[in-house]
Amino acid sequence: MNPATFFADYDAFGDRRTGGEGDAAAAAWLRDKAEATGAEARLLPAGFTRLTPGRAVLEAAAFAFEGLPLFDGGLTGDEGITGRLGPLGSDAPIGVAEMDPAAASLPGNAFARARAESRHAGIVIALRTKPNGLAPLNAHDLESPFGPPVLQLAGRDAPRLLALAEAGVEARLVAAGTRAPGLSHSIRAELPGAGPPILLLTPRTSWWTSTAERGGGVLAWLEALKALAAAPRSRGVVALATCGHELGHIGAHQAFAAEPGLATAAPLVIHLGANLGAAEDETLTVRSNVPGMAERLAALLEAAGHPRPPLEVVTGGKANGEAHEIEARGGRYLSLIGKNPWFHAPEDRWPISVDCARAGAITRAVATMATQLAR
């Protein structure tokens, strides 16, 4: 599959937020793509509590900052809350901070702890990422929201917001929304063979279109599945493209609850994480809890044309993304995660945020690794 054609098609669906219209269309498209490789593919329904944002604004002095509520935080009514602005951790009723959107990449992160311990009646955060659009934090506690209402703003609002907090101005914060049952779908594709099967795992949903953030992993997932279907193979293969990545990995949780052995018994889980082939930052972390496995994939990446210096090859340590779900269940994983200057931003779109050459190299290396493991 030509990477440029793939990314253009991927980008055409628009926003893929879990449970939205783009999500449903993208799920059906990916299921059909998986079937076209020769695998048996189906949709796995995943129910969840969906937040539909209402009015979300901070009114301070002569300014009104529009944003989004934190999806696993508290909510206000339409009347909002009022009080003085001040730095996060101060005694001001409304705490203010600027953050990197990757700050909530794992459960129990520092910001979640700060929210749990907060004395603020409300919190406002500006998220800094290229080009300082609105890049929401992931919501690991969607099913058990906690803490004060949090309003998320675009990074471009940070300088003015911090100046207002420094001056201690009075403000009104509105972070409204409604929670109701929602539905998304993961995709499960299977190739027959001896068990327990190898697992290919990639998340498929995101806050926005997220073309570089998610597209590279989906491309490698499809091309590995295609290569496995065509190659001599004794080992069975299951491929999961899970929904709800940005909402606490709900698709992965539900898939592994239904089939625990996919995570715990697989000879190896190949996790195709975020930002595989994102432009402008070549950093690629290759991590495994199986000695020698990360080095083996790094050699294949170099042979496929990926530059060697930006590869960070790690055995052990803390797994991130859906690889964390495998690690937490005692499974064996091999994980790829890159860097993306447009991380979580709505401006992560084809063609500006994608490096097709590196995405293609990653795809070729993953396909080679998967077919070697399945022989």
LINUR-V893065 format. One record per backbone hydrogen bond with DSSP energy under -1.0 kcal/mol. NH is the residue of the N-H (numbers start at 1). CO is the residue of the C=O. E is the energy in kcal/mol with one decimal. If there is no record, write none. Layout:
NH;CO;E + NH;CO;E
//
This chain:
6;2;-2.5 + 7;3;-2.9 + 8;4;-2.1 + 9;5;-2.3 + 10;6;-3.0 + 11;7;-2.5 + 12;8;-1.1 + 13;10;-1.2 + 14;11;-1.7 + 16;208;-1.9 + 20;17;-2.4 + 24;20;-1.8 + 25;21;-1.9 + 26;22;-2.4 + 27;23;-2.2 + 28;24;-1.9 + 29;25;-2.1 + 30;26;-2.3 + 31;27;-2.3 + 32;28;-2.1 + 33;29;-2.1 + 34;30;-2.5 + 35;31;-2.3 + 36;32;-1.9 + 38;35;-1.7 + 39;34;-1.1 + 40;190;-2.3 + 42;188;-2.0 + 44;186;-3.2 + 46;184;-2.7 + 48;182;-1.9 + 50;180;-2.9 + 52;178;-2.9 + 54;176;-2.8 + 57;174;-1.9 + 58;65;-2.1 + 59;172;-2.8 + 60;63;-2.2 + 63;60;-2.8 + 65;58;-2.9 + 67;56;-2.4 + 68;152;-2.0 + 70;150;-2.3 + 73;70;-1.5 + 74;148;-1.0 + 76;175;-2.3 + 80;77;-1.2 + 81;173;-2.4 + 83;171;-2.1 + 85;169;-2.6 + 86;94;-1.8 + 88;96;-2.3 + 90;87;-2.3 + 94;84;-2.2 + 95;122;-2.2 + 96;86;-1.9 + 97;124;-1.8 + 99;126;-2.6 + 103;100;-2.3 + 105;102;-1.4 + 113;109;-2.0 + 114;110;-2.2 + 115;111;-2.4 + 116;112;-2.2 + 117;113;-1.8 + 121;93;-2.2 + 122;93;-1.6 + 123;149;-2.3 + 124;95;-2.9 + 125;151;-2.6 + 126;97;-2.0 + 127;153;-2.2 + 128;99;-3.0 + 130;341;-2.2 + 132;129;-5.9 + 139;246;-3.0 + 144;141;-1.3 + 146;72;-2.0 + 151;123;-2.7 + 152;68;-3.6 + 153;125;-3.0 + 155;133;-1.6 + 156;132;-2.1 + 157;154;-1.8 + 158;155;-2.1 + 161;157;-2.6 + 162;158;-3.0 + 163;159;-1.8 + 164;160;-2.2 + 165;161;-2.2 + 166;162;-2.4 + 167;163;-1.8 + 169;164;-1.8 + 171;83;-2.2 + 172;59;-2.3 + 173;81;-3.0 + 174;57;-2.9 + 176;55;-2.8 + 178;52;-2.0 + 180;50;-2.1 + 182;48;-3.4 + 184;46;-2.1 + 186;44;-2.4 + 187;241;-2.4 + 188;42;-2.7 + 189;239;-2.8 + 190;40;-1.8 + 191;237;-2.6 + 194;234;-3.4 + 198;236;-2.4 + 199;268;-1.9 + 200;238;-2.6 + 201;270;-2.8 + 202;240;-2.4 + 204;242;-2.8 + 211;348;-2.0 + 214;210;-2.5 + 215;211;-1.4 + 218;214;-1.9 + 219;215;-2.6 + 220;216;-2.2 + 221;217;-2.1 + 222;218;-2.4 + 223;219;-2.6 + 224;220;-2.3 + 225;221;-1.9 + 226;222;-2.4 + 227;223;-2.3 + 228;224;-2.5 + 229;225;-2.1 + 230;226;-1.3 + 231;227;-1.4 + 234;374;-2.4 + 235;374;-2.5 + 236;194;-3.4 + 237;191;-2.3 + 238;198;-2.8 + 239;189;-3.2 + 240;200;-3.2 + 241;187;-2.3 + 242;202;-1.8 + 247;244;-1.1 + 249;244;-1.3 + 250;244;-1.2 + 251;243;-1.9 + 253;249;-2.5 + 254;250;-2.3 + 255;251;-2.3 + 256;252;-2.6 + 257;253;-1.7 + 258;254;-1.8 + 259;255;-2.0 + 262;259;-1.7 + 263;260;-1.3 + 264;260;-1.9 + 265;261;-2.1 + 269;332;-2.0 + 270;199;-2.9 + 271;334;-3.0 + 272;201;-3.0 + 273;336;-2.2 + 275;213;-2.1 + 277;275;-1.2 + 278;275;-1.1 + 279;353;-2.4 + 284;310;-2.1 + 285;337;-3.2 + 286;312;-2.8 + 287;335;-2.4 + 288;314;-1.7 + 289;333;-1.2 + 293;290;-2.0 + 296;292;-1.7 + 297;293;-2.0 + 298;294;-2.3 + 299;295;-2.0 + 300;296;-1.5 + 301;297;-2.6 + 302;298;-2.3 + 303;299;-2.2 + 304;300;-1.8 + 305;302;-1.2 + 306;301;-2.7 + 311;308;-2.0 + 312;284;-2.6 + 314;286;-2.9 + 316;288;-2.7 + 323;320;-1.2 + 324;321;-1.6 + 326;322;-1.1 + 327;323;-2.7 + 328;324;-2.6 + 330;327;-1.6 + 331;326;-2.7 + 334;269;-2.6 + 335;287;-3.7 + 336;271;-2.2 + 337;285;-1.8 + 338;274;-3.2 + 339;283;-1.0 + 343;340;-1.9 + 345;342;-2.5 + 348;345;-1.7 + 349;347;-1.8 + 353;349;-2.0 + 354;351;-1.2 + 355;277;-3.2 + 359;355;-2.3 + 360;356;-2.6 + 361;357;-2.0 + 362;358;-2.5 + 363;359;-2.2 + 364;360;-2.4 + 365;361;-2.3 + 366;362;-2.5 + 367;363;-2.3 + 368;364;-2.2 + 369;365;-2.5 + 370;366;-2.7 + 371;367;-2.2 + 372;368;-2.1 + 373;369;-2.1 + 374;370;-1.5
//
